Amino acid sequence: MAIILALCAASVFGVADYCGGRASRSVSPMVVTVLGQSAGFIVLLSAALLVGSDLPPLSDWLWGGIAGIAGASGLLAFYRAMGSGFMTVVAPISAVTSTALPVVFGLSTGERPGVLALLGIPIALVAVALISDVLGPHHRRAPRKILMFALVSGMAFGTVYVILGNTNDDGGLWPVVAMRMASIPFMTIVMLSARRRPSEAKGSLPIVFASGILDSTANALYLLAAREGLVSIVATINSFYPASTLLLATRLDRERIHRPQILGLVIAVMALVLISLS
């Protein structure tokens, strides 16, 4: 079940990134994040109330808030790096870093995946890099500043994954609700400080809301997956999210898929099989 949930989380994360990327072409990423996460918060709160689980301990609320600030900070760094034009460099660095952090954390705290899974994890990281088009024809050497932004975003996302994987198992969806309760005010302050206004998104509200709702849904799915399985395994499978972004871009935007990306998709399937058989 953990593998299925992690795959679902990865798929939804990828679609959310696609929607957010499309919206950010005409709207400030800060506005997209604030409005999208606000819409996602309403959905998450409704789902948490419907599930009817008991409220988690104060520690989960605190850690959820920290995860929310980390995730929002990661988005700011990620969008800043992606907007530089070095997407084929930024995407794999962020994805691989966000995966490596929870994998290292899980292994250092006593998680012991099977031999096949340990073989599949590094193969999965190679697949992610290829899917992100690190060898594409437009790949260029990025400035050190952009590399740092990409690295910071990956570390921030990885921190979120670690925190969610270590919340109370009986806490329902409340840790993800706590994330949004912290990230929305934080991002609103950042948005207003940059003199951006929600009215900028007037003509793009459907896709802006979709990006936030899908991102919140993906976080909830990841939380459930991490409770069912090892964080090191769940985070690795979740790292496949660029695949769904790639597929949408090729279908809807008619972007060309390169041979290394096709190879990456094949390798990703191999890695998933190894992990699943472990």
C-alpha positions in Angstrom: 0.0 0.0 0.0 2.9 2.4 0.8 4.3 2.0 -2.7 0.9 2.7 -4.3 0.3 5.8 -2.2 3.8 7.1 -2.9 3.2 6.6 -6.6 -0.1 8.5 -6.4 1.7 11.3 -4.5 4.4 11.5 -7.1 1.8 11.6 -9.9 -0.2 14.3 -8.2 2.9 16.3 -7.3 4.0 16.3 -11.0 0.6 17.5 -12.2 0.6 20.2 -9.5 4.0 21.4 -10.7 2.8 21.5 -14.2 -0.2 23.6 -13.3 1.9 25.9 -11.1 4.5 26.3 -13.9 1.8 27.1 -16.4 0.2 29.7 -14.0 3.5 31.2 -13.2 4.1 32.2 -16.9 1.6 35.0 -16.5 1.3 35.4 -12.7 3.9 36.0 -10.0 4.9 32.6 -8.4 4.3 34.2 -5.0 0.7 35.0 -5.9 0.3 31.5 -7.4 1.6 30.0 -4.2 -0.6 32.1 -1.8 -3.8 31.6 -3.7 -3.1 28.0 -4.6 -2.2 27.0 -1.0 -5.3 28.9 0.3 -7.5 26.8 -1.9 -5.6 23.7 -0.9 -6.1 24.6 2.8 -9.9 24.6 2.4 -9.8 21.2 0.8 -7.4 19.8 3.4 -9.4 21.2 6.4 -12.6 19.7 5.0 -10.9 16.3 4.4 -9.4 16.3 7.9 -12.8 17.0 9.5 -14.5 14.3 7.4 -11.9 11.8 8.4 -12.7 12.6 12.0 -9.4 11.6 13.6 -8.4 13.0 17.0 -6.4 16.2 17.1 -2.6 15.3 17.2 -0.3 16.3 20.1 1.1 19.8 20.2 4.4 18.5 18.8 2.8 17.5 15.5 1.3 21.0 15.1 4.7 22.6 15.8 6.5 20.3 13.4 3.8 20.7 10.8 4.2 24.5 11.1 8.0 24.1 10.6 7.3 21.9 7.6 5.0 24.6 6.2 7.6 27.3 6.5 10.3 25.0 5.0 8.1 24.0 2.1 7.1 27.6 1.3 10.8 28.7 1.5 11.7 25.8 -0.8 9.1 26.9 -3.3 10.5 30.5 -3.3 14.0 29.1 -3.9 12.7 26.6 -6.5 10.8 29.2 -8.5 13.7 31.7 -8.3 16.0 29.0 -9.7 13.6 27.8 -12.4 12.9 31.3 -13.5 16.6 31.7 -14.4 16.3 29.6 -17.5 18.4 26.7 -16.2 15.5 24.3 -15.7 17.4 21.3 -16.9 20.0 21.9 -14.1 17.7 23.0 -11.4 15.0 20.3 -11.6 17.3 17.3 -11.1 19.4 18.9 -8.4 16.3 19.8 -6.4 14.6 16.4 -7.0 17.7 14.3 -6.1 18.5 16.4 -3.1 14.9 16.3 -1.8 15.1 12.5 -2.1 18.6 12.0 -0.7 17.9 13.8 2.5 15.0 11.6 3.7 16.8 8.5 2.5 20.0 9.3 4.5 17.8 10.2 7.5 15.9 7.0 7.3 19.0 4.8 7.0 20.7 6.7 9.8 17.8 6.2 12.1 17.6 2.4 11.7 15.5 1.8 8.5 16.8 -1.3 6.8 15.3 -1.7 3.3 15.9 -5.0 1.5 18.9 -5.6 -0.8 16.8 -5.0 -4.0 15.5 -1.7 -2.6 19.0 -0.6 -1.7 20.0 -1.3 -5.3 16.9 0.4 -6.7 17.3 3.7 -4.7 20.5 5.0 -6.5 19.0 3.7 -9.8 15.9 5.8 -9.1 18.0 8.9 -8.5 19.7 8.4 -11.9 16.3 8.0 -13.5 15.1 11.3 -12.0 18.1 13.2 -13.3 17.5 11.8 -16.8 13.8 12.5 -16.8 14.5 16.0 -15.7 16.5 16.3 -19.0 19.9 16.8 -17.4 21.5 15.7 -20.7 19.1 17.6 -23.0 20.2 19.7 -25.9 19.5 22.9 -24.0 21.5 21.9 -20.9 24.0 24.7 -19.9 26.3 25.3 -17.0 24.4 27.3 -14.4 25.9 30.0 -12.2 26.8 29.1 -8.7 24.0 31.2 -7.3 21.4 29.3 -9.2 22.9 26.0 -8.1 22.6 27.2 -4.5 19.0 28.0 -5.0 18.3 24.6 -6.4 20.2 22.9 -3.6 18.3 24.9 -0.9 15.0 24.1 -2.5 15.8 20.4 -2.5 16.9 20.5 1.1 13.7 22.3 2.1 11.5 19.8 0.3 13.5 16.9 1.8 13.0 18.4 5.3 9.2 18.5 4.7 9.3 14.8 3.7 11.3 13.9 6.8 9.0 15.8 9.2 5.8 14.4 7.7 7.3 10.9 7.9 7.8 11.3 11.6 4.5 12.7 12.7 2.0 10.8 14.9 0.4 7.9 13.1 -3.0 8.7 14.6 -2.9 12.4 13.7 -5.0 12.0 10.5 -4.4 14.9 8.0 -3.9 17.5 10.7 -0.1 17.8 10.2 -0.6 18.8 6.6 -3.3 21.3 7.7 -0.8 22.7 10.2 1.6 23.1 7.2 -0.8 25.3 5.4 -1.7 27.3 8.6 1.9 28.3 8.8 2.8 28.6 5.1 -0.1 30.8 4.0 0.6 33.7 6.4 4.3 33.4 5.7 3.9 33.5 1.9 1.3 36.3 2.2 3.8 38.5 4.1 6.4 37.7 1.4 3.9 38.5 -1.4 2.9 41.8 0.1 6.5 42.8 0.8 7.2 42.3 -2.9 4.3 44.5 -3.7 2.4 41.7 -5.4 -1.4 41.5 -5.2 -3.8 38.5 -5.6 -5.7 40.4 -8.3 -2.8 39.6 -10.7 -4.3 36.1 -11.0 -7.8 37.2 -12.0 -7.6 35.6 -15.4 -5.9 32.4 -14.2 -7.7 31.4 -11.1 -8.8 27.9 -12.2 -5.2 26.7 -12.9 -3.9 28.6 -9.9 -6.4 26.9 -7.6 -5.7 23.6 -9.2 -2.0 23.8 -8.5 -2.5 24.4 -4.8 -5.3 21.9 -4.4 -3.2 19.2 -6.1 -0.1 20.1 -4.2 -1.9 19.8 -0.9 -3.5 16.5 -2.0 0.0 15.2 -2.9 1.3 16.2 0.5 -1.5 14.3 2.2 -0.9 11.2 0.1 2.8 11.4 0.9 1.9 11.6 4.6 -0.2 8.5 4.4 2.5 6.7 2.4 5.2 7.5 4.9 3.0 6.1 7.7 2.6 2.8 5.8 6.2 2.3 4.8 9.8 3.3 5.2 10.6 7.0 4.6 13.6 6.0 2.6 11.5 4.0 0.2 8.5 6.3 0.1 10.7 9.4 -0.6 12.5 7.6 -3.4 9.3 6.6 -5.2 7.9 10.1 -4.6 11.0 11.5 -6.5 9.4 10.2 -9.8 7.1 13.3 -9.8 8.9 14.9 -12.8 7.6 12.0 -15.0 4.0 13.2 -14.9 5.1 16.8 -15.5 7.0 15.6 -18.5 4.1 13.6 -19.9 1.7 16.5 -19.5 4.2 18.9 -21.2 4.6 16.6 -24.2 0.9 16.0 -24.5 -0.5 19.5 -23.9 2.4 21.8 -24.7 3.8 19.6 -27.5 7.2 19.7 -26.0 9.6 17.2 -27.5 10.8 14.3 -25.4 14.5 13.5 -25.7 16.1 10.1 -25.8 17.7 10.5 -22.3 14.3 11.2 -20.9 12.9 8.1 -22.5 15.8 6.2 -21.0 15.0 7.8 -17.7 11.4 6.6 -17.8 12.6 3.1 -18.5 15.1 3.1 -15.7 12.5 4.5 -13.3 10.3 1.5 -14.1 13.3 -0.8 -13.4 14.0 0.9 -10.1 10.3 0.7 -9.1 10.3 -3.0 -9.8 13.4 -3.6 -7.7 11.9 -1.6 -4.8 8.6 -3.3 -5.0 10.1 -6.7 -5.0 12.2 -6.0 -1.9 
